Amino acid sequence: MPGVPRRPVRRLPPVPGQQIGPDVFPLVVGIGLAICGGMIAFGVGRHYEEEAEADLAKITGHISTGTGEPDEPSAWWRGLKALVPPALLLFYVLAVDRLGFLPTAAVMVLITSLALGARLRLAIPMAIGAPLFVNLVFLKLLRVPLPSGLLPLPWAGLP
């Protein structure tokens, strides 16, 4: 799987003055995903999950039945959280050209944080800081400008 994105990216022209080209980023991400997938397949870290569940059971006084079924009935809308990632991807595709990367990514980080249970006190600073950090990484380190849209970065020197 790590080699799949490498083939089309090899055709991209090299970046002048850099020893590594644009094919390195997808390769590194692919290798990282393959390593993480292998660790999940071999059960690395499962012991820590079992310890955490046991600690949580001690704290809450709730004992799991171990049947694989949910111990408590959950609200029907919690199952809809599975639709958050594809909905956010669709939102990104439709909105990034008009709004730009910063507002689009801010909305995505805010919604994801809230869906994962973060409080507004943490979600809002993350929604402001994370897109700025990602934009700076792409702009300064990778030299890939992201769509500026409504909020162009003044230090980026891009239209």
SETI-962179 format. One record per residue: x, y, z of N, C-alpha, C, O in turn; residue in three letters; residue number from 1. Coordinates in nm, 3 decimals. Example, Ala and Ser with C-alpha at 12.3 -4.5 7.8 and 13.67 -1.06 7.14 Angstrom:
// SETI-962179
ATOM; 1.319; -0.569; 0.780; 1.230; -0.450; 0.780; 1.320; -0.330; 0.780; 1.424; -0.332; 0.846; ala; 1
ATOM; 1.285; -0.225; 0.708; 1.367; -0.106; 0.714; 1.290; 0.003; 0.787; 1.341; 0.114; 0.804; ser; 2
//
This chain:
// SETI-962179
ATOM; 0.081; -0.120; 0.000; 0.000; 0.000; 0.000; 0.086; 0.127; 0.000; 0.047; 0.224; -0.065; met; 1
ATOM; 0.200; 0.131; 0.070; 0.277; 0.255; 0.068; 0.327; 0.292; -0.072; 0.351; 0.409; -0.098; pro; 2
ATOM; 0.342; 0.195; -0.160; 0.392; 0.225; -0.293; 0.285; 0.274; -0.389; 0.318; 0.326; -0.495; gly; 3
ATOM; 0.159; 0.260; -0.354; 0.050; 0.298; -0.444; 0.054; 0.447; -0.478; 0.046; 0.480; -0.597; val; 4
ATOM; 0.066; 0.539; -0.381; 0.066; 0.680; -0.420; 0.196; 0.723; -0.487; 0.201; 0.830; -0.547; pro; 5
ATOM; 0.300; 0.644; -0.478; 0.430; 0.684; -0.531; 0.431; 0.690; -0.683; 0.496; 0.777; -0.740; arg; 6
ATOM; 0.360; 0.602; -0.749; 0.365; 0.595; -0.895; 0.320; 0.725; -0.964; 0.396; 0.779; -1.045; arg; 7
ATOM; 0.200; 0.778; -0.934; 0.162; 0.902; -1.003; 0.242; 1.024; -0.958; 0.258; 1.119; -1.034; pro; 8
ATOM; 0.293; 1.021; -0.836; 0.365; 1.136; -0.783; 0.505; 1.145; -0.843; 0.563; 1.253; -0.847; val; 9
ATOM; 0.560; 1.036; -0.890; 0.693; 1.038; -0.951; 0.699; 1.129; -1.072; 0.806; 1.180; -1.107; arg; 10
ATOM; 0.586; 1.151; -1.136; 0.582; 1.234; -1.257; 0.590; 1.383; -1.227; 0.611; 1.463; -1.318; arg; 11
ATOM; 0.574; 1.422; -1.101; 0.581; 1.563; -1.066; 0.724; 1.614; -1.083; 0.819; 1.541; -1.057; leu; 12
ATOM; 0.739; 1.739; -1.126; 0.874; 1.792; -1.144; 0.942; 1.814; -1.009; 0.874; 1.843; -0.910; pro; 13
ATOM; 1.074; 1.800; -1.004; 1.144; 1.822; -0.878; 1.141; 1.970; -0.838; 1.128; 2.058; -0.922; pro; 14
ATOM; 1.153; 1.994; -0.709; 1.154; 2.130; -0.657; 1.297; 2.183; -0.668; 1.389; 2.120; -0.616; val; 15
ATOM; 1.317; 2.296; -0.734; 1.453; 2.348; -0.749; 1.517; 2.379; -0.614; 1.456; 2.439; -0.526; pro; 16
ATOM; 1.640; 2.337; -0.601; 1.716; 2.366; -0.480; 1.692; 2.271; -0.364; 1.747; 2.292; -0.256; gly; 17
ATOM; 1.612; 2.168; -0.384; 1.587; 2.072; -0.276; 1.631; 1.933; -0.320; 1.618; 1.896; -0.437; gln; 18
ATOM; 1.682; 1.859; -0.225; 1.727; 1.723; -0.255; 1.611; 1.625; -0.258; 1.617; 1.523; -0.328; gln; 19
ATOM; 1.506; 1.654; -0.184; 1.391; 1.565; -0.185; 1.281; 1.629; -0.269; 1.264; 1.750; -0.269; ile; 20
ATOM; 1.208; 1.545; -0.339; 1.103; 1.595; -0.428; 0.966; 1.576; -0.368; 0.953; 1.537; -0.252; gly; 21
ATOM; 0.864; 1.604; -0.447; 0.726; 1.594; -0.398; 0.681; 1.450; -0.377; 0.575; 1.427; -0.318; pro; 22
ATOM; 0.759; 1.352; -0.424; 0.719; 1.213; -0.406; 0.750; 1.161; -0.266; 0.704; 1.053; -0.229; asp; 23
ATOM; 0.828; 1.235; -0.189; 0.867; 1.187; -0.056; 0.751; 1.193; 0.043; 0.733; 1.101; 0.123; val; 24
ATOM; 0.673; 1.299; 0.039; 0.564; 1.317; 0.136; 0.462; 1.204; 0.131; 0.432; 1.146; 0.235; phe; 25
ATOM; 0.407; 1.170; 0.013; 0.312; 1.058; 0.011; 0.377; 0.925; 0.049; 0.311; 0.839; 0.107; pro; 26
ATOM; 0.504; 0.910; 0.017; 0.573; 0.786; 0.054; 0.586; 0.774; 0.205; 0.560; 0.668; 0.262; leu; 27
ATOM; 0.624; 0.882; 0.271; 0.638; 0.880; 0.417; 0.503; 0.855; 0.484; 0.494; 0.777; 0.578; val; 28
ATOM; 0.398; 0.921; 0.434; 0.264; 0.900; 0.490; 0.221; 0.755; 0.468; 0.165; 0.693; 0.559; val; 29
ATOM; 0.246; 0.701; 0.349; 0.209; 0.562; 0.320; 0.282; 0.463; 0.409; 0.222; 0.367; 0.457; gly; 30
ATOM; 0.410; 0.486; 0.430; 0.488; 0.397; 0.517; 0.436; 0.406; 0.660; 0.424; 0.304; 0.728; ile; 31
ATOM; 0.406; 0.528; 0.706; 0.352; 0.544; 0.841; 0.218; 0.473; 0.857; 0.194; 0.410; 0.960; gly; 32
ATOM; 0.132; 0.484; 0.757; 0.002; 0.415; 0.764; 0.021; 0.264; 0.762; -0.051; 0.192; 0.831; leu; 33
ATOM; 0.116; 0.215; 0.682; 0.141; 0.071; 0.679; 0.193; 0.020; 0.813; 0.154; -0.087; 0.858; ala; 34
ATOM; 0.281; 0.097; 0.876; 0.333; 0.058; 1.007; 0.221; 0.057; 1.111; 0.210; -0.037; 1.190; ile; 35
ATOM; 0.137; 0.162; 1.110; 0.025; 0.167; 1.205; -0.073; 0.053; 1.181; -0.123; -0.008; 1.276; cys; 36
ATOM; -0.102; 0.024; 1.054; -0.191; -0.088; 1.023; -0.134; -0.221; 1.070; -0.207; -0.305; 1.121; gly; 37
ATOM; -0.004; -0.239; 1.051; 0.059; -0.362; 1.099; 0.054; -0.373; 1.251; 0.031; -0.482; 1.305; gly; 38
ATOM; 0.075; -0.262; 1.319; 0.068; -0.265; 1.465; -0.073; -0.298; 1.513; -0.090; -0.371; 1.610; met; 39
ATOM; -0.173; -0.245; 1.445; -0.311; -0.277; 1.481; -0.339; -0.424; 1.454; -0.403; -0.491; 1.535; ile; 40
ATOM; -0.292; -0.475; 1.340; -0.317; -0.615; 1.304; -0.252; -0.711; 1.402; -0.309; -0.816; 1.432; ala; 41
ATOM; -0.134; -0.675; 1.452; -0.065; -0.763; 1.546; -0.106; -0.739; 1.690; -0.057; -0.806; 1.781; phe; 42
ATOM; -0.196; -0.644; 1.713; -0.251; -0.623; 1.847; -0.160; -0.544; 1.940; -0.173; -0.552; 2.062; gly; 43
ATOM; -0.067; -0.468; 1.883; 0.022; -0.387; 1.966; -0.063; -0.281; 2.037; -0.140; -0.210; 1.972; val; 44
ATOM; -0.049; -0.271; 2.166; -0.123; -0.173; 2.243; -0.255; -0.221; 2.299; -0.319; -0.149; 2.375; gly; 45
ATOM; -0.296; -0.341; 2.263; -0.423; -0.392; 2.314; -0.420; -0.407; 2.466; -0.521; -0.388; 2.533; arg; 46
ATOM; -0.304; -0.443; 2.518; -0.288; -0.459; 2.662; -0.320; -0.327; 2.734; -0.382; -0.328; 2.840; his; 47
ATOM; -0.276; -0.216; 2.677; -0.302; -0.086; 2.738; -0.450; -0.052; 2.736; -0.501; 0.011; 2.828; tyr; 48
ATOM; -0.518; -0.091; 2.631; -0.662; -0.067; 2.623; -0.735; -0.146; 2.732; -0.827; -0.094; 2.795; glu; 49
ATOM; -0.695; -0.270; 2.752; -0.758; -0.352; 2.856; -0.734; -0.294; 2.994; -0.824; -0.293; 3.078; glu; 50
ATOM; -0.612; -0.245; 3.018; -0.582; -0.182; 3.146; -0.666; -0.056; 3.165; -0.718; -0.031; 3.274; glu; 51
ATOM; -0.680; 0.024; 3.060; -0.758; 0.147; 3.071; -0.905; 0.115; 3.097; -0.969; 0.184; 3.177; ala; 52
ATOM; -0.959; 0.013; 3.031; -1.098; -0.026; 3.056; -1.116; -0.075; 3.199; -1.218; -0.046; 3.262; glu; 53
ATOM; -1.018; -0.150; 3.251; -1.027; -0.197; 3.389; -1.021; -0.080; 3.487; -1.096; -0.077; 3.585; ala; 54
ATOM; -0.932; 0.017; 3.460; -0.924; 0.134; 3.546; -1.053; 0.215; 3.543; -1.100; 0.263; 3.646; asp; 55
ATOM; -1.111; 0.230; 3.424; -1.237; 0.303; 3.411; -1.348; 0.231; 3.486; -1.433; 0.295; 3.548; leu; 56
ATOM; -1.348; 0.098; 3.480; -1.451; 0.021; 3.551; -1.436; 0.040; 3.702; -1.535; 0.047; 3.774; ala; 57
ATOM; -1.312; 0.048; 3.750; -1.290; 0.071; 3.892; -1.341; 0.208; 3.935; -1.402; 0.224; 4.041; lys; 58
ATOM; -1.316; 0.307; 3.850; -1.354; 0.444; 3.885; -1.505; 0.461; 3.881; -1.564; 0.517; 3.973; ile; 59
ATOM; -1.567; 0.413; 3.776; -1.711; 0.433; 3.759; -1.794; 0.328; 3.831; -1.914; 0.347; 3.852; thr; 60
ATOM; -1.732; 0.218; 3.868; -1.807; 0.111; 3.932; -1.889; 0.032; 3.833; -1.974; -0.048; 3.874; gly; 61
ATOM; -1.866; 0.051; 3.705; -1.941; -0.018; 3.600; -1.859; -0.135; 3.550; -1.743; -0.118; 3.510; his; 62
ATOM; -1.917; -0.252; 3.550; -1.847; -0.372; 3.506; -1.902; -0.413; 3.370; -2.023; -0.425; 3.352; ile; 63
ATOM; -1.811; -0.433; 3.276; -1.852; -0.471; 3.141; -1.897; -0.617; 3.141; -1.844; -0.699; 3.216; ser; 64
ATOM; -1.994; -0.647; 3.057; -2.043; -0.784; 3.049; -1.951; -0.871; 2.966; -1.955; -0.994; 2.978; thr; 65
ATOM; -1.868; -0.811; 2.881; -1.774; -0.888; 2.800; -1.839; -0.958; 2.682; -1.775; -1.043; 2.620; gly; 66
ATOM; -1.962; -0.927; 2.650; -2.030; -0.994; 2.539; -2.006; -0.925; 2.406; -2.046; -0.976; 2.302; thr; 67
ATOM; -1.943; -0.810; 2.409; -1.922; -0.735; 2.286; -2.037; -0.642; 2.255; -2.025; -0.555; 2.169; gly; 68
ATOM; -2.147; -0.659; 2.324; -2.262; -0.571; 2.306; -2.244; -0.449; 2.395; -2.179; -0.459; 2.499; glu; 69
ATOM; -2.299; -0.337; 2.358; -2.290; -0.221; 2.445; -2.361; -0.249; 2.577; -2.471; -0.305; 2.580; pro; 70
ATOM; -2.295; -0.208; 2.686; -2.350; -0.235; 2.819; -2.467; -0.145; 2.851; -2.557; -0.183; 2.927; asp; 71
ATOM; -2.467; -0.025; 2.794; -2.576; 0.067; 2.818; -2.637; 0.105; 2.684; -2.566; 0.119; 2.585; glu; 72
ATOM; -2.768; 0.121; 2.681; -2.826; 0.166; 2.554; -2.780; 0.308; 2.523; -2.788; 0.396; 2.608; pro; 73
ATOM; -2.733; 0.329; 2.401; -2.687; 0.462; 2.363; -2.794; 0.529; 2.277; -2.880; 0.464; 2.217; ser; 74
ATOM; -2.786; 0.657; 2.275; -2.880; 0.733; 2.194; -2.858; 0.700; 2.047; -2.745; 0.672; 2.006; ala; 75
ATOM; -2.964; 0.704; 1.968; -2.955; 0.667; 1.826; -2.865; 0.763; 1.749; -2.805; 0.724; 1.649; trp; 76
ATOM; -2.855; 0.886; 1.794; -2.776; 0.985; 1.721; -2.627; 0.964; 1.737; -2.549; 1.019; 1.659; trp; 77
ATOM; -2.584; 0.887; 1.836; -2.440; 0.862; 1.851; -2.386; 0.781; 1.735; -2.268; 0.793; 1.701; arg; 78
ATOM; -2.470; 0.699; 1.676; -2.427; 0.624; 1.559; -2.402; 0.713; 1.438; -2.329; 0.675; 1.347; gly; 79
ATOM; -2.464; 0.830; 1.439; -2.444; 0.924; 1.328; -2.306; 0.988; 1.330; -2.267; 1.050; 1.231; leu; 80
ATOM; -2.232; 0.973; 1.439; -2.096; 1.027; 1.444; -2.006; 0.962; 1.339; -1.905; 1.019; 1.300; lys; 81
ATOM; -2.044; 0.844; 1.294; -1.966; 0.778; 1.190; -1.975; 0.854; 1.059; -1.889; 0.836; 0.972; ala; 82
ATOM; -2.076; 0.936; 1.042; -2.092; 1.014; 0.920; -2.015; 1.145; 0.922; -2.009; 1.215; 0.821; leu; 83
ATOM; -1.957; 1.181; 1.036; -1.885; 1.308; 1.046; -1.764; 1.313; 0.952; -1.751; 1.411; 0.879; val; 84
ATOM; -1.675; 1.214; 0.950; -1.559; 1.224; 0.859; -1.596; 1.236; 0.711; -1.542; 1.324; 0.644; pro; 85
ATOM; -1.686; 1.151; 0.657; -1.717; 1.172; 0.515; -1.788; 1.305; 0.489; -1.768; 1.365; 0.384; pro; 86
ATOM; -1.870; 1.350; 0.582; -1.936; 1.479; 0.563; -1.834; 1.592; 0.563; -1.846; 1.687; 0.485; ala; 87
ATOM; -1.734; 1.584; 0.650; -1.631; 1.688; 0.653; -1.544; 1.685; 0.527; -1.503; 1.790; 0.477; leu; 88
ATOM; -1.517; 1.567; 0.476; -1.441; 1.558; 0.351; -1.519; 1.619; 0.235; -1.462; 1.691; 0.152; leu; 89
ATOM; -1.646; 1.592; 0.229; -1.731; 1.650; 0.126; -1.736; 1.803; 0.141; -1.729; 1.876; 0.043; leu; 90
ATOM; -1.749; 1.849; 0.265; -1.747; 1.993; 0.292; -1.616; 2.054; 0.246; -1.616; 2.162; 0.186; phe; 91
ATOM; -1.504; 1.989; 0.272; -1.373; 2.041; 0.231; -1.365; 2.055; 0.079; -1.322; 2.158; 0.027; tyr; 92
ATOM; -1.407; 1.951; 0.010; -1.400; 1.952; -0.136; -1.486; 2.065; -0.193; -1.445; 2.133; -0.288; val; 93
ATOM; -1.603; 2.085; -0.137; -1.695; 2.185; -0.190; -1.660; 2.328; -0.148; -1.692; 2.422; -0.220; leu; 94
ATOM; -1.596; 2.346; -0.033; -1.579; 2.479; 0.023; -1.439; 2.536; 0.012; -1.423; 2.658; 0.019; ala; 95
ATOM; -1.337; 2.454; -0.004; -1.200; 2.505; 0.007; -1.165; 2.605; -0.102; -1.089; 2.698; -0.077; val; 96
ATOM; -1.217; 2.590; -0.221; -1.184; 2.684; -0.328; -1.250; 2.820; -0.305; -1.190; 2.923; -0.338; asp; 97
ATOM; -1.369; 2.822; -0.252; -1.439; 2.950; -0.228; -1.393; 3.016; -0.098; -1.359; 3.135; -0.096; arg; 98
ATOM; -1.392; 2.939; 0.010; -1.359; 2.995; 0.140; -1.209; 3.005; 0.164; -1.163; 3.097; 0.232; leu; 99
ATOM; -1.133; 2.912; 0.110; -0.991; 2.905; 0.137; -0.963; 2.799; 0.242; -1.054; 2.746; 0.306; gly; 100
ATOM; -0.835; 2.768; 0.257; -0.796; 2.661; 0.349; -0.822; 2.696; 0.495; -0.876; 2.615; 0.569; phe; 101
ATOM; -0.785; 2.816; 0.536; -0.794; 2.850; 0.678; -0.936; 2.843; 0.734; -0.957; 2.774; 0.834; leu; 102
ATOM; -1.035; 2.908; 0.675; -1.170; 2.896; 0.731; -1.227; 2.755; 0.719; -1.295; 2.707; 0.809; pro; 103
ATOM; -1.198; 2.688; 0.607; -1.250; 2.552; 0.588; -1.191; 2.458; 0.691; -1.264; 2.380; 0.754; thr; 104
ATOM; -1.060; 2.464; 0.710; -0.995; 2.376; 0.808; -1.038; 2.412; 0.949; -1.049; 2.323; 1.034; ala; 105
ATOM; -1.061; 2.540; 0.977; -1.106; 2.580; 1.110; -1.242; 2.519; 1.142; -1.264; 2.469; 1.252; ala; 106
ATOM; -1.333; 2.523; 1.046; -1.465; 2.463; 1.066; -1.451; 2.313; 1.087; -1.518; 2.255; 1.173; val; 107
ATOM; -1.365; 2.250; 1.007; -1.347; 2.105; 1.019; -1.289; 2.065; 1.154; -1.335; 1.969; 1.215; met; 108
ATOM; -1.189; 2.140; 1.202; -1.129; 2.109; 1.332; -1.229; 2.133; 1.444; -1.236; 2.055; 1.538; val; 109
ATOM; -1.307; 2.240; 1.434; -1.407; 2.269; 1.537; -1.512; 2.159; 1.544; -1.544; 2.111; 1.653; leu; 110
ATOM; -1.565; 2.119; 1.429; -1.669; 2.015; 1.428; -1.612; 1.882; 1.476; -1.678; 1.810; 1.551; ile; 111
ATOM; -1.492; 1.848; 1.432; -1.431; 1.723; 1.476; -1.406; 1.723; 1.626; -1.432; 1.624; 1.694; thr; 112
ATOM; -1.354; 1.833; 1.678; -1.329; 1.843; 1.822; -1.457; 1.827; 1.903; -1.460; 1.755; 2.003; ser; 113
ATOM; -1.561; 1.896; 1.859; -1.687; 1.886; 1.931; -1.748; 1.746; 1.919; -1.808; 1.696; 2.015; leu; 114
ATOM; -1.733; 1.683; 1.803; -1.786; 1.548; 1.786; -1.712; 1.447; 1.874; -1.769; 1.347; 1.916; ala; 115
ATOM; -1.585; 1.474; 1.900; -1.506; 1.385; 1.985; -1.521; 1.417; 2.134; -1.461; 1.350; 2.218; leu; 116
ATOM; -1.600; 1.519; 2.165; -1.631; 1.546; 2.305; -1.551; 1.658; 2.369; -1.555; 1.673; 2.491; gly; 117
ATOM; -1.480; 1.737; 2.291; -1.402; 1.847; 2.348; -1.496; 1.961; 2.387; -1.603; 1.979; 2.329; ala; 118
ATOM; -1.453; 2.037; 2.484; -1.528; 2.155; 2.524; -1.491; 2.272; 2.433; -1.384; 2.272; 2.371; arg; 119
ATOM; -1.580; 2.369; 2.426; -1.554; 2.486; 2.341; -1.426; 2.558; 2.381; -1.357; 2.615; 2.296; leu; 120
ATOM; -1.395; 2.556; 2.509; -1.275; 2.624; 2.558; -1.148; 2.566; 2.495; -1.049; 2.638; 2.480; arg; 121
ATOM; -1.150; 2.439; 2.458; -1.037; 2.377; 2.390; -1.057; 2.374; 2.239; -0.960; 2.390; 2.164; leu; 122
ATOM; -1.179; 2.353; 2.193; -1.207; 2.337; 2.050; -1.180; 2.465; 1.972; -1.128; 2.459; 1.861; ala; 123
ATOM; -1.214; 2.579; 2.027; -1.196; 2.705; 1.954; -1.048; 2.739; 1.935; -1.009; 2.773; 1.823; ile; 124
ATOM; -0.963; 2.732; 2.038; -0.821; 2.757; 2.013; -0.760; 2.655; 1.915; -0.673; 2.690; 1.835; pro; 125
ATOM; -0.804; 2.531; 1.923; -0.753; 2.433; 1.827; -0.798; 2.467; 1.686; -0.720; 2.451; 1.592; met; 126
ATOM; -0.922; 2.512; 1.670; -0.973; 2.548; 1.538; -0.901; 2.669; 1.481; -0.896; 2.686; 1.359; ala; 127
ATOM; -0.845; 2.751; 1.565; -0.769; 2.867; 1.518; -0.622; 2.828; 1.492; -0.566; 2.864; 1.388; ile; 128
ATOM; -0.564; 2.756; 1.584; -0.420; 2.727; 1.576; -0.381; 2.616; 1.479; -0.281; 2.629; 1.408; gly; 129
ATOM; -0.457; 2.509; 1.475; -0.419; 2.395; 1.391; -0.416; 2.430; 1.242; -0.318; 2.395; 1.175; ala; 130
ATOM; -0.516; 2.498; 1.187; -0.506; 2.534; 1.045; -0.389; 2.628; 1.014; -0.327; 2.616; 0.909; pro; 131
ATOM; -0.360; 2.721; 1.105; -0.245; 2.808; 1.084; -0.116; 2.728; 1.080; -0.031; 2.750; 0.994; leu; 132
ATOM; -0.102; 2.634; 1.173; 0.019; 2.551; 1.178; 0.031; 2.466; 1.051; 0.138; 2.461; 0.990; phe; 133
ATOM; -0.077; 2.402; 1.011; -0.073; 2.318; 0.890; -0.043; 2.402; 0.768; 0.035; 2.360; 0.682; val; 134
ATOM; -0.103; 2.521; 0.759; -0.077; 2.608; 0.645; 0.070; 2.651; 0.641; 0.130; 2.654; 0.534; asn; 135
ATOM; 0.126; 2.684; 0.756; 0.267; 2.722; 0.759; 0.358; 2.606; 0.721; 0.458; 2.626; 0.652; leu; 136
ATOM; 0.325; 2.485; 0.765; 0.406; 2.368; 0.729; 0.403; 2.348; 0.577; 0.507; 2.326; 0.515; val; 137
ATOM; 0.284; 2.354; 0.520; 0.275; 2.336; 0.375; 0.344; 2.449; 0.300; 0.407; 2.426; 0.197; phe; 138
ATOM; 0.332; 2.570; 0.350; 0.385; 2.686; 0.279; 0.537; 2.696; 0.293; 0.607; 2.716; 0.193; leu; 139
ATOM; 0.588; 2.683; 0.413; 0.731; 2.707; 0.437; 0.816; 2.582; 0.420; 0.924; 2.590; 0.361; lys; 140
ATOM; 0.771; 2.468; 0.470; 0.853; 2.347; 0.462; 0.834; 2.273; 0.331; 0.931; 2.235; 0.266; leu; 141
ATOM; 0.709; 2.254; 0.292; 0.682; 2.178; 0.170; 0.673; 2.266; 0.046; 0.676; 2.217; -0.067; leu; 142
ATOM; 0.663; 2.398; 0.068; 0.652; 2.495; -0.042; 0.533; 2.465; -0.134; 0.543; 2.474; -0.256; arg; 143
ATOM; 0.422; 2.429; -0.071; 0.298; 2.401; -0.143; 0.194; 2.501; -0.092; 0.148; 2.488; 0.022; val; 144
ATOM; 0.157; 2.599; -0.173; 0.056; 2.694; -0.126; -0.082; 2.631; -0.125; -0.123; 2.564; -0.220; pro; 145
ATOM; -0.153; 2.653; -0.017; -0.290; 2.606; -0.005; -0.384; 2.720; -0.047; -0.344; 2.836; -0.043; leu; 146
ATOM; -0.506; 2.690; -0.088; -0.597; 2.796; -0.135; -0.618; 2.903; -0.029; -0.650; 2.872; 0.086; pro; 147
ATOM; -0.599; 3.031; -0.068; -0.610; 3.140; 0.029; -0.755; 3.183; 0.050; -0.793; 3.212; 0.163; ser; 148
ATOM; -0.835; 3.189; -0.054; -0.977; 3.221; -0.040; -1.002; 3.354; 0.028; -0.945; 3.455; -0.011; gly; 149
ATOM; -1.088; 3.353; 0.130; -1.130; 3.476; 0.198; -1.025; 3.532; 0.293; -1.022; 3.652; 0.319; leu; 150
ATOM; -0.938; 3.445; 0.345; -0.838; 3.488; 0.444; -0.696; 3.459; 0.395; -0.636; 3.361; 0.439; leu; 151
ATOM; -0.641; 3.541; 0.306; -0.504; 3.517; 0.264; -0.408; 3.550; 0.379; -0.431; 3.641; 0.457; pro; 152
ATOM; -0.301; 3.475; 0.385; -0.200; 3.501; 0.488; -0.114; 3.618; 0.443; -0.061; 3.615; 0.332; leu; 153
ATOM; -0.100; 3.721; 0.526; -0.023; 3.838; 0.483; 0.125; 3.809; 0.464; 0.190; 3.873; 0.382; pro; 154
ATOM; 0.179; 3.713; 0.538; 0.321; 3.683; 0.528; 0.351; 3.580; 0.420; 0.468; 3.549; 0.394; trp; 155
ATOM; 0.248; 3.526; 0.357; 0.269; 3.423; 0.256; 0.314; 3.482; 0.123; 0.383; 3.415; 0.046; ala; 156
ATOM; 0.276; 3.606; 0.095; 0.312; 3.667; -0.030; 0.238; 3.608; -0.149; 0.286; 3.616; -0.262; gly; 157
ATOM; 0.121; 3.550; -0.123; 0.042; 3.490; -0.230; -0.083; 3.575; -0.251; -0.128; 3.643; -0.159; leu; 158
ATOM; -0.137; 3.572; -0.372; -0.260; 3.650; -0.397; -0.379; 3.592; -0.323; -0.490; 3.645; -0.333; pro; 159
//
